[in-house]
């Protein structure tokens, strides 16, 4: 009996409060999620140390590996076309030094570029 009476009172109170309650707009969930994403985007991110020794060794291996492949192709071509004596002549040593200098300069520029990008961040 008391339970019925309490349930009736609760139902009456709910019915009285029903018109007074404000309903949330349909797009409330979307707006809240948008607000959270905006706050995350505006918060400063932690600086990450992207410079890894593995990445450095990979770049260095790629550049200098290509350089040695080009020099090996030059040696094989010169040996087949001109003979063994040509490999020690200044006409062959000059281009080999030029190729090595160009690849070394390219590696230096990539290192400098990475350093400046990291410094700007």
C-alpha positions as YAML, in Angstrom:
chain: A
units: angstrom
residues:
- id: 1
  name: UNK
  ca: [0.00, 0.00, 0.00]
- id: 2
  name: UNK
  ca: [2.73, 2.40, 0.95]
- id: 3
  name: UNK
  ca: [4.65, 1.44, -2.19]
- id: 4
  name: UNK
  ca: [1.69, 2.27, -4.38]
- id: 5
  name: UNK
  ca: [1.27, 5.59, -2.65]
- id: 6
  name: UNK
  ca: [4.98, 6.45, -3.04]
- id: 7
  name: UNK
  ca: [4.88, 5.46, -6.73]
- id: 8
  name: UNK
  ca: [1.81, 7.63, -7.26]
- id: 9
  name: UNK
  ca: [3.50, 10.60, -5.58]
- id: 10
  name: UNK
  ca: [6.63, 10.13, -7.69]
- id: 11
  name: UNK
  ca: [4.55, 9.93, -10.84]
- id: 12
  name: UNK
  ca: [2.66, 13.09, -9.89]
- id: 13
  name: UNK
  ca: [5.93, 14.92, -9.16]
- id: 14
  name: UNK
  ca: [7.37, 13.76, -12.50]
- id: 15
  name: UNK
  ca: [4.26, 14.93, -14.33]
- id: 16
  name: UNK
  ca: [4.51, 18.33, -12.66]
- id: 17
  name: UNK
  ca: [8.20, 18.68, -13.51]
- id: 18
  name: UNK
  ca: [7.86, 17.42, -17.09]
- id: 19
  name: UNK
  ca: [6.82, 20.74, -18.66]
- id: 20
  name: UNK
  ca: [9.50, 22.60, -16.71]
- id: 21
  name: UNK
  ca: [12.38, 20.41, -17.91]
- id: 22
  name: UNK
  ca: [14.46, 21.72, -20.76]
- id: 23
  name: UNK
  ca: [15.33, 19.31, -23.51]
- id: 24
  name: UNK
  ca: [18.79, 19.17, -25.00]
- id: 25
  name: UNK
  ca: [19.09, 20.20, -28.64]
- id: 26
  name: UNK
  ca: [19.46, 17.44, -31.20]
- id: 27
  name: UNK
  ca: [23.01, 18.42, -32.18]
- id: 28
  name: UNK
  ca: [24.34, 18.66, -28.61]
- id: 29
  name: UNK
  ca: [26.50, 15.55, -28.90]
- id: 30
  name: UNK
  ca: [28.03, 16.86, -32.14]
- id: 31
  name: UNK
  ca: [28.76, 20.25, -30.56]
- id: 32
  name: UNK
  ca: [30.39, 18.69, -27.50]
- id: 33
  name: UNK
  ca: [32.61, 16.43, -29.63]
- id: 34
  name: UNK
  ca: [33.54, 19.40, -31.82]
- id: 35
  name: UNK
  ca: [34.46, 21.43, -28.72]
- id: 36
  name: UNK
  ca: [36.69, 18.61, -27.41]
- id: 37
  name: UNK
  ca: [38.45, 18.25, -30.76]
- id: 38
  name: UNK
  ca: [38.98, 22.01, -30.97]
- id: 39
  name: UNK
  ca: [40.49, 22.13, -27.49]
- id: 40
  name: UNK
  ca: [42.83, 19.26, -28.32]
- id: 41
  name: UNK
  ca: [43.93, 20.99, -31.50]
- id: 42
  name: UNK
  ca: [44.65, 24.27, -29.71]
- id: 43
  name: UNK
  ca: [46.59, 22.73, -26.82]
- id: 44
  name: UNK
  ca: [50.35, 22.89, -27.30]
- id: 45
  name: UNK
  ca: [51.74, 19.50, -28.21]
- id: 46
  name: UNK
  ca: [54.73, 17.97, -26.49]
- id: 47
  name: UNK
  ca: [57.92, 18.34, -28.45]
- id: 48
  name: UNK
  ca: [59.08, 15.03, -29.75]
- id: 49
  name: UNK
  ca: [62.68, 14.22, -30.47]
- id: 50
  name: UNK
  ca: [62.23, 13.02, -34.01]
- id: 51
  name: UNK
  ca: [65.92, 12.86, -34.69]
- id: 52
  name: UNK
  ca: [66.82, 9.23, -34.29]
- id: 53
  name: UNK
  ca: [70.20, 7.67, -34.90]
- id: 54
  name: UNK
  ca: [68.51, 4.97, -36.98]
- id: 55
  name: UNK
  ca: [67.06, 7.59, -39.29]
- id: 56
  name: UNK
  ca: [70.45, 9.29, -39.59]
- id: 57
  name: UNK
  ca: [72.20, 6.02, -40.42]
- id: 58
  name: UNK
  ca: [69.51, 5.12, -42.94]
- id: 59
  name: UNK
  ca: [69.89, 8.46, -44.75]
- id: 60
  name: UNK
  ca: [73.66, 8.22, -44.66]
- id: 61
  name: UNK
  ca: [73.60, 4.64, -45.94]
- id: 62
  name: UNK
  ca: [71.24, 5.56, -48.77]
- id: 63
  name: UNK
  ca: [73.28, 8.55, -49.95]
- id: 64
  name: UNK
  ca: [76.71, 7.01, -49.62]
- id: 65
  name: UNK
  ca: [75.51, 3.62, -50.83]
- id: 66
  name: UNK
  ca: [74.32, 5.28, -54.02]
- id: 67
  name: UNK
  ca: [77.64, 7.10, -54.29]
- id: 68
  name: UNK
  ca: [79.61, 3.85, -54.05]
- id: 69
  name: UNK
  ca: [77.31, 2.22, -56.61]
- id: 70
  name: UNK
  ca: [77.95, 5.09, -59.05]
- id: 71
  name: UNK
  ca: [81.71, 4.89, -58.44]
- id: 72
  name: UNK
  ca: [81.64, 1.10, -58.91]
- id: 73
  name: UNK
  ca: [79.80, 1.54, -62.22]
- id: 74
  name: UNK
  ca: [82.41, 4.09, -63.29]
- id: 75
  name: UNK
  ca: [85.27, 1.72, -62.36]
- id: 76
  name: UNK
  ca: [83.71, -1.20, -64.23]
- id: 77
  name: UNK
  ca: [83.01, 0.95, -67.29]
- id: 78
  name: UNK
  ca: [86.48, 2.47, -67.32]
- id: 79
  name: UNK
  ca: [88.14, -0.92, -66.83]
- id: 80
  name: UNK
  ca: [86.19, -2.52, -69.67]
- id: 81
  name: UNK
  ca: [86.60, 0.40, -72.09]
- id: 82
  name: UNK
  ca: [90.06, 1.80, -71.29]
- id: 83
  name: UNK
  ca: [91.90, -0.92, -69.40]
- id: 84
  name: UNK
  ca: [93.63, -1.21, -66.03]
- id: 85
  name: UNK
  ca: [96.12, 1.63, -66.55]
- id: 86
  name: UNK
  ca: [93.33, 4.19, -67.00]
- id: 87
  name: UNK
  ca: [92.05, 3.59, -63.42]
- id: 88
  name: UNK
  ca: [95.12, 5.33, -61.93]
- id: 89
  name: UNK
  ca: [95.22, 8.23, -64.39]
- id: 90
  name: UNK
  ca: [94.19, 11.80, -63.49]
- id: 91
  name: UNK
  ca: [91.47, 11.62, -66.20]
- id: 92
  name: UNK
  ca: [89.69, 8.98, -64.11]
- id: 93
  name: UNK
  ca: [90.57, 10.08, -60.57]
- id: 94
  name: UNK
  ca: [89.16, 13.59, -61.21]
- id: 95
  name: UNK
  ca: [85.59, 12.44, -62.02]
- id: 96
  name: UNK
  ca: [85.65, 9.97, -59.11]
- id: 97
  name: UNK
  ca: [86.61, 12.78, -56.70]
- id: 98
  name: UNK
  ca: [83.91, 14.99, -58.27]
- id: 99
  name: UNK
  ca: [81.23, 12.32, -57.78]
- id: 100
  name: UNK
  ca: [82.33, 11.75, -54.16]
- id: 101
  name: UNK
  ca: [82.30, 15.53, -53.53]
- id: 102
  name: UNK
  ca: [78.82, 15.98, -54.99]
- id: 103
  name: UNK
  ca: [77.35, 13.15, -52.89]
- id: 104
  name: UNK
  ca: [79.12, 14.41, -49.76]
- id: 105
  name: UNK
  ca: [77.80, 17.92, -50.39]
- id: 106
  name: UNK
  ca: [74.30, 16.50, -50.85]
- id: 107
  name: UNK
  ca: [74.59, 14.66, -47.53]
- id: 108
  name: UNK
  ca: [75.81, 17.85, -45.84]
- id: 109
  name: UNK
  ca: [72.84, 19.81, -47.21]
- id: 110
  name: UNK
  ca: [70.37, 17.21, -45.94]
- id: 111
  name: UNK
  ca: [71.93, 17.31, -42.48]
- id: 112
  name: UNK
  ca: [71.85, 21.12, -42.45]
- id: 113
  name: UNK
  ca: [68.23, 21.13, -43.61]
- id: 114
  name: UNK
  ca: [67.21, 18.69, -40.86]
- id: 115
  name: UNK
  ca: [69.07, 20.75, -38.26]
- id: 116
  name: UNK
  ca: [67.35, 23.98, -39.33]
- id: 117
  name: UNK
  ca: [63.90, 22.34, -39.38]
- id: 118
  name: UNK
  ca: [64.42, 20.95, -35.89]
- id: 119
  name: UNK
  ca: [65.68, 24.30, -34.63]
- id: 120
  name: UNK
  ca: [62.65, 26.17, -36.02]
- id: 121
  name: UNK
  ca: [60.28, 23.85, -34.17]
...
